[in-house]
């Protein structure tokens, strides 16, 4: 696992797993003919998988990922299938090689890249970049479906809506248990999630290859190009899932800004009223809807005809945007001891959208 050191000033510094303890990495790089990584410059990035980036013996810049977990083989297969299909159609880091037995993937390294999350923090994820993101996802949805995984997407986790498994209960954080307690006490929400999950099948007119795990940090800007990365959940599915996740990311950013904006605009000691909170939330969403609108217009301009002809695409995308807010709450709860007010607010917004998605397509920016 990744470890964390702190340099002077308190800045987190991730320390990569010792490559000498993972000899299969050097073995794979040697088989690929590019030589082992220079230990003096190897780095790692925050993520669920062990990874190493740096320069190999012959000067090749590489990013090596080691996928782990019980579903490692499926995630490896989905990644390699996506990369094989992507070719020159999708702007993505080139896959240089893989070792399925050890869960290793070797990609070209994008030097001086910045993730979408970093760009958002600097107010640099512009409408132009959103347009390019929409064009990129349109290319994904137009790929040849041959070779893609056809198993159902695991999210939303509807099996847990009645009760969570004992194995999960005994290992869950207090925040995770509080989250599921809220969801178990909300039958309308559970019904909406079941409908959303049940609608994602081959009866959809626009069933096609999808990314399956769109987040802002899956986009990397390098050398003036916007790259799409991380294809472990790629499969045949509902394109609205990807569109809604992108819109949901901006909806979540709006929720994050609510307490900040209220603090900046309120006098010292003032407790915001419910009306002020709602008005602030609406304002934050309206500020970001042009970004999603630019994304969605670019997507529709390049999407396959059978996707553009799907009359319910925007409504389902809004539903997935609502689910994305719930998903972010669950993800945050996995590393927390309690649910934060921001997480609860985000989930509340997501619930509202999930229950009446057709009413929010315009405000989310999901309109032609």
C-alpha positions as CSV (number, residue, x, y, z in Angstrom):
1,X,0.0,0.0,0.0
2,X,1.0,3.6,-0.4
3,X,2.5,5.3,2.6
4,X,2.6,9.0,3.4
5,X,5.4,11.1,4.6
6,X,5.4,14.8,5.5
7,X,7.9,17.3,4.2
8,X,8.7,20.5,6.0
9,X,5.6,22.7,6.0
10,X,3.3,19.7,6.4
11,X,2.9,18.9,2.7
12,X,1.8,15.2,2.2
13,X,4.4,13.2,0.2
14,X,3.5,9.7,-1.0
15,X,6.1,7.0,-0.9
16,X,5.9,4.3,-3.5
17,X,6.0,0.6,-2.6
18,X,9.6,-0.7,-2.7
19,X,10.0,-2.0,-6.2
20,X,12.5,-4.6,-5.0
21,X,9.6,-6.2,-3.1
22,X,7.6,-6.5,-6.4
23,X,10.1,-8.1,-8.8
24,X,7.4,-8.8,-11.3
25,X,7.4,-5.1,-12.3
26,X,11.0,-5.1,-13.4
27,X,10.4,-8.5,-15.1
28,X,7.5,-7.0,-17.2
29,X,9.4,-3.8,-18.1
30,X,12.3,-5.9,-19.2
31,X,10.1,-8.2,-21.3
32,X,8.7,-5.1,-23.0
33,X,12.3,-4.1,-23.9
34,X,12.3,-0.7,-22.1
35,X,14.3,-1.7,-19.0
36,X,13.7,-1.3,-15.3
37,X,12.6,2.0,-13.5
38,X,15.3,4.3,-12.2
39,X,14.8,3.9,-8.4
40,X,16.1,7.5,-7.7
41,X,13.2,9.2,-9.5
42,X,10.3,6.8,-9.2
43,X,7.1,8.4,-7.8
44,X,3.6,7.3,-6.9
45,X,0.1,8.8,-7.1
46,X,-2.8,8.6,-4.6
47,X,-5.3,5.9,-5.6
48,X,-6.7,2.5,-4.7
49,X,-4.0,0.7,-6.6
50,X,-0.3,0.5,-6.1
51,X,1.5,2.5,-8.8
52,X,4.9,3.7,-9.9
53,X,5.8,6.4,-12.4
54,X,9.2,7.4,-13.7
55,X,11.8,6.8,-16.4
56,X,12.9,3.4,-17.5
57,X,16.5,2.3,-18.4
58,X,16.0,3.3,-22.1
59,X,14.5,6.7,-21.3
60,X,10.9,5.7,-21.7
61,X,8.4,7.6,-19.4
62,X,6.1,5.0,-17.9
63,X,3.2,4.7,-15.4
64,X,2.8,1.2,-13.9
65,X,-0.3,0.2,-12.0
66,X,-0.8,-3.0,-10.0
67,X,-4.5,-3.9,-9.7
68,X,-5.5,-5.9,-6.6
69,X,-8.6,-7.3,-5.0
70,X,-10.9,-10.3,-5.7
71,X,-12.1,-8.7,-9.0
72,X,-8.6,-8.1,-10.3
73,X,-8.9,-10.3,-13.3
74,X,-12.2,-8.7,-14.5
75,X,-10.8,-5.2,-14.0
76,X,-7.6,-6.2,-16.0
77,X,-9.7,-7.6,-18.8
78,X,-12.0,-4.6,-19.0
79,X,-9.0,-2.3,-19.1
80,X,-7.1,-4.1,-21.9
81,X,-10.3,-4.6,-23.9
82,X,-11.0,-0.8,-23.7
83,X,-7.5,0.1,-24.7
84,X,-7.6,-2.3,-27.6
85,X,-10.8,-0.8,-28.9
86,X,-9.8,2.8,-28.2
87,X,-7.0,2.9,-30.8
88,X,-6.8,6.4,-32.2
89,X,-10.5,7.1,-31.6
90,X,-10.2,8.1,-27.9
91,X,-7.4,10.3,-26.5
92,X,-6.0,8.2,-23.7
93,X,-2.6,7.2,-22.5
94,X,-1.1,4.4,-24.6
95,X,-1.1,0.9,-23.0
96,X,2.5,-0.4,-23.5
97,X,2.0,-3.9,-22.0
98,X,0.4,-6.0,-19.3
99,X,0.9,-9.0,-17.0
100,X,-2.6,-10.4,-16.3
101,X,-1.2,-13.0,-13.8
102,X,0.2,-10.3,-11.5
103,X,-2.3,-7.6,-12.3
104,X,0.2,-5.2,-13.9
105,X,-0.5,-2.6,-16.5
106,X,2.2,-0.4,-18.1
107,X,1.1,2.9,-19.7
108,X,2.9,5.8,-21.3
109,X,3.5,8.4,-18.7
110,X,2.0,11.9,-19.3
111,X,4.7,14.3,-18.2
112,X,3.6,17.4,-16.4
113,X,-0.1,16.4,-16.4
114,X,-2.8,17.9,-14.2
115,X,-5.9,16.0,-13.2
116,X,-9.4,17.4,-13.6
117,X,-9.6,17.7,-9.8
118,X,-6.5,19.9,-9.7
119,X,-7.9,22.0,-12.5
120,X,-11.2,22.5,-10.7
121,X,-9.4,23.7,-7.6
122,X,-7.6,26.4,-9.7
123,X,-10.9,27.3,-11.5
124,X,-9.1,26.1,-14.7
125,X,-11.5,23.3,-15.9
126,X,-12.9,25.6,-18.5
127,X,-15.9,25.4,-20.8
128,X,-13.4,24.5,-23.6
129,X,-12.2,21.5,-21.5
130,X,-15.8,20.5,-20.8
131,X,-16.4,20.6,-24.6
132,X,-13.4,18.3,-25.1
133,X,-14.6,16.0,-22.4
134,X,-18.0,15.7,-24.1
135,X,-16.3,14.9,-27.4
136,X,-14.1,12.3,-25.8
137,X,-17.1,10.5,-24.2
138,X,-18.9,10.6,-27.5
139,X,-15.9,8.8,-29.0
140,X,-16.1,6.2,-26.3
141,X,-19.8,5.5,-26.8
142,X,-19.2,5.1,-30.5
143,X,-16.5,2.4,-30.2
144,X,-17.0,-1.1,-31.6
145,X,-18.7,-3.1,-28.8
146,X,-16.9,-6.3,-29.6
147,X,-14.8,-7.5,-26.7
148,X,-16.3,-5.3,-24.1
149,X,-17.6,-6.8,-20.8
150,X,-21.4,-7.3,-20.8
151,X,-21.9,-8.0,-17.1
152,X,-24.2,-5.6,-15.3
153,X,-22.6,-2.5,-13.7
154,X,-22.5,-3.1,-9.9
155,X,-23.8,0.4,-9.0
156,X,-26.1,1.5,-7.5
157,X,-25.7,-1.3,-4.9
158,X,-29.4,-2.2,-4.7
159,X,-28.8,-5.5,-2.9
160,X,-27.9,-3.5,0.1
161,X,-31.1,-1.4,0.2
162,X,-32.9,-4.0,2.4
163,X,-29.9,-4.8,4.7
164,X,-26.1,-4.7,4.5
165,X,-24.2,-8.0,4.7
166,X,-22.9,-9.0,8.1
167,X,-19.3,-9.0,6.7
168,X,-19.8,-5.4,5.7
169,X,-21.4,-4.4,8.9
170,X,-18.5,-5.7,11.1
171,X,-16.0,-3.7,9.1
172,X,-17.9,-0.6,8.2
173,X,-17.1,2.9,9.6
174,X,-19.6,4.6,11.8
175,X,-20.3,7.0,8.9
176,X,-21.0,4.2,6.5
177,X,-23.5,2.6,8.9
178,X,-25.1,6.0,9.4
179,X,-25.4,6.4,5.6
180,X,-27.0,3.1,5.1
181,X,-29.4,3.8,8.0
182,X,-30.6,6.9,6.2
183,X,-31.1,5.0,3.0
184,X,-32.9,2.1,4.6
185,X,-35.3,4.6,6.1
186,X,-36.2,6.1,2.7
187,X,-38.4,3.8,0.6
188,X,-38.9,6.4,-2.2
189,X,-35.2,6.7,-2.6
190,X,-34.7,2.9,-2.6
191,X,-37.4,2.6,-5.3
192,X,-35.7,5.2,-7.5
193,X,-32.4,3.5,-7.2
194,X,-33.9,0.1,-8.1
195,X,-35.6,1.6,-11.2
196,X,-32.3,3.2,-12.3
197,X,-30.4,0.0,-11.9
198,X,-33.2,-2.1,-13.6
199,X,-33.3,0.2,-16.6
200,X,-29.6,-0.4,-17.5
201,X,-30.0,-3.4,-19.8
202,X,-29.8,-4.3,-23.5
203,X,-33.4,-3.1,-24.0
204,X,-32.2,0.5,-24.0
205,X,-32.0,1.9,-27.5
206,X,-28.6,3.4,-26.8
207,X,-26.8,0.5,-25.0
208,X,-23.1,0.9,-26.0
209,X,-19.5,0.9,-24.7
210,X,-19.2,3.2,-21.7
211,X,-16.4,4.3,-19.4
212,X,-18.4,3.3,-16.3
213,X,-16.6,5.4,-13.7
214,X,-16.4,9.0,-14.9
215,X,-15.0,11.5,-12.4
216,X,-13.1,14.7,-12.9
217,X,-9.9,13.1,-11.7
218,X,-10.2,10.6,-14.6
219,X,-9.3,13.4,-17.0
220,X,-5.7,14.5,-17.4
221,X,-4.5,17.6,-19.2
222,X,-1.0,17.2,-20.7
223,X,0.7,18.9,-23.6
224,X,-2.5,20.8,-24.4
225,X,-4.5,17.5,-24.8
226,X,-7.3,16.3,-22.5
227,X,-6.8,12.5,-21.8
228,X,-9.4,10.1,-20.4
229,X,-8.0,7.5,-18.1
230,X,-8.9,4.5,-15.8
231,X,-11.0,1.9,-17.6
232,X,-11.4,-0.7,-15.0
233,X,-15.2,-0.4,-15.0
234,X,-15.6,-0.1,-18.8
235,X,-18.4,-2.3,-20.3
236,X,-21.5,-2.3,-22.4
237,X,-24.1,-0.1,-20.6
238,X,-26.2,3.0,-20.5
239,X,-24.3,6.1,-21.9
240,X,-26.5,8.2,-19.6
241,X,-24.4,6.7,-16.7
242,X,-21.2,8.5,-18.0
243,X,-23.1,11.7,-18.8
244,X,-24.8,11.8,-15.4
245,X,-21.6,11.2,-13.6
246,X,-19.9,14.2,-15.3
247,X,-22.9,16.4,-14.5
248,X,-23.0,14.9,-11.0
249,X,-19.3,15.9,-10.4
250,X,-20.2,19.6,-11.0
251,X,-23.3,19.2,-8.9
252,X,-21.1,17.9,-6.1
253,X,-18.7,20.8,-6.6
254,X,-21.7,23.2,-6.1
255,X,-22.6,21.4,-2.9
256,X,-19.0,21.8,-1.6
257,X,-19.1,25.5,-2.2
258,X,-22.4,26.1,-0.3
259,X,-20.8,26.5,3.2
260,X,-17.9,28.4,1.8
261,X,-20.1,30.9,0.0
262,X,-22.4,31.3,3.0
263,X,-19.4,32.0,5.3
264,X,-18.0,34.6,2.9
265,X,-21.3,36.4,2.4
266,X,-22.6,36.3,6.0
267,X,-21.7,38.6,8.9
268,X,-19.7,37.1,11.8
269,X,-21.9,34.9,14.0
270,X,-24.8,34.7,11.6
271,X,-26.6,31.3,11.3
272,X,-27.9,30.9,7.8
273,X,-31.6,30.3,7.4
274,X,-33.0,27.4,5.4
275,X,-34.0,29.9,2.7
276,X,-30.5,31.3,2.5
277,X,-29.0,27.8,2.2
278,X,-31.4,26.9,-0.6
279,X,-30.8,30.1,-2.5
280,X,-27.0,29.7,-2.2
281,X,-27.2,26.1,-3.5
282,X,-29.3,27.2,-6.4
283,X,-26.8,30.0,-7.2
284,X,-23.8,27.6,-7.1
285,X,-25.6,25.1,-9.4
286,X,-26.5,27.9,-11.8
287,X,-22.8,29.0,-12.0
288,X,-21.8,25.5,-13.1
289,X,-24.6,24.6,-15.4
290,X,-23.0,26.4,-18.4
291,X,-20.0,24.0,-18.0
292,X,-22.3,20.9,-18.2
293,X,-24.3,22.5,-21.0
294,X,-21.2,23.0,-23.1
295,X,-20.1,19.4,-22.4
296,X,-23.5,18.0,-23.3
297,X,-23.8,20.0,-26.5
298,X,-20.4,18.8,-27.7
299,X,-21.3,15.3,-26.7
300,X,-24.6,15.3,-28.8
301,X,-22.8,16.9,-31.7
302,X,-20.4,13.9,-31.9
303,X,-22.4,11.0,-30.4
304,X,-23.6,8.1,-32.5
305,X,-27.0,8.6,-34.1
306,X,-28.7,5.9,-32.1
307,X,-27.6,7.7,-28.9
308,X,-28.9,11.1,-30.1
309,X,-32.2,9.5,-31.0
310,X,-32.7,8.3,-27.4
311,X,-35.5,10.6,-26.2
312,X,-35.0,9.7,-22.5
313,X,-31.2,10.1,-22.5
314,X,-31.2,13.4,-20.6
315,X,-33.7,12.2,-18.0
316,X,-31.7,9.1,-17.2
317,X,-28.5,11.2,-17.1
318,X,-30.1,13.5,-14.5
319,X,-31.0,10.4,-12.5
320,X,-27.4,9.2,-12.6
321,X,-26.3,12.7,-11.6
322,X,-28.5,12.3,-8.5
323,X,-27.1,8.9,-7.8
324,X,-23.5,10.3,-8.2
325,X,-24.2,12.5,-5.2
326,X,-25.2,9.5,-3.1
327,X,-22.2,7.6,-4.3
328,X,-19.9,10.4,-3.2
329,X,-21.5,10.4,0.2
330,X,-20.8,6.6,0.4
331,X,-17.2,7.0,-0.7
332,X,-16.6,9.8,1.8
333,X,-18.2,7.7,4.6
334,X,-15.7,4.9,3.9
335,X,-12.9,7.0,5.4
336,X,-14.8,9.0,8.0
337,X,-16.1,8.5,11.6
338,X,-19.2,10.6,11.0
339,X,-21.2,12.1,8.2
340,X,-20.3,15.7,7.5
341,X,-23.0,18.4,6.9
342,X,-21.6,18.8,3.4
343,X,-22.0,15.1,2.6
344,X,-25.6,15.2,4.0
345,X,-26.4,18.3,1.9
346,X,-25.0,16.7,-1.2
347,X,-27.0,13.5,-0.6
348,X,-30.1,15.6,-0.1
349,X,-29.6,17.3,-3.4
350,X,-29.0,14.0,-5.1
351,X,-32.1,12.5,-3.6
352,X,-34.2,15.4,-4.9
353,X,-32.8,15.0,-8.4
354,X,-33.3,11.2,-8.3
355,X,-36.9,11.4,-7.4
356,X,-37.8,13.9,-10.1
357,X,-35.0,13.8,-12.7
358,X,-37.1,15.2,-15.6
359,X,-37.5,18.5,-13.6
360,X,-33.8,19.0,-13.4
361,X,-32.4,18.3,-16.8
362,X,-32.3,22.0,-17.7
363,X,-30.9,23.3,-14.4
364,X,-28.2,20.6,-14.6
365,X,-27.2,21.7,-18.1
366,X,-28.4,18.4,-19.7
367,X,-30.2,20.0,-22.6
368,X,-29.4,20.4,-26.3
